[in-house]
Amino acid sequence: MCVLERADTAALLTTGWRPPERFVAKGRDGTTDIHGILIVPTNFDSTRRYPVVEHIYASPYGAFVPKEWAVHSHDRELAELGFVVVRIDGMGTSHRSKAFRDVCWKNLADAGLPDRIAWLRASPAGRPWMDLERVGIYGGSAGGQSALAALLWHGDFYKAAAIVAAMTTGWTRSGRTSSGWPGRSGRTTPSGPT
């Protein structure tokens, strides 16, 4: 074996760019670790207070917190506008235990939102620049549905949402579609929200 290439981030770091910060906090039950990342703007100033935007995609079929970083991402673009951007894998996402994932099984309305709120409330410890009075959320597809759920059922915490292509056909208050689960047979024609 031989070294093919070695990364050198020195020039990048001189621009003020910082890699995403990994953060772990306890979830709704007070014992389960919830993982996430924080992204700050290049011109970050620790004496300012930054509104927080969560990029969400809550699904029992995947995890959303990246395991690697890149210089450019849509989350980074949003951070450069003056936000702290976070991604969180709350209960209901996969790649953990079955019990962790099953929190949102046939209950997408949960979206791990209580865990996400607990994580966000824990994150300002040592980070007074995070303004939790100004928290927004955005997502597409199932993430759009989760962003809407955040406003509907946790509007005391989330103040704004942007939704792209939300799954709303046959969605009920319990978070179930008319067939009981998105993509399952039985949902053949749009019925609208119920």
Buried (B, 14 or more C-beta within 10 A) or exposed (E): EEEEEEEEEEEEEEEEBBEBBEBEBBBBEEEBEBBBBBBBBEEBEEEEBBBBBBBBBBBBEEBBBEEEEEEEBEBBEBBBEEBBBBBBBBBBBBEBEEEBBEBBEEBBBBBBBBBBBBBBBBBBEEBEBBBBEBBBBBBBBBBBBBBBBBBEBBEEBBBBBBBEEBBBBBBEEEBBBBEEBBEEEEBEEEEEEE
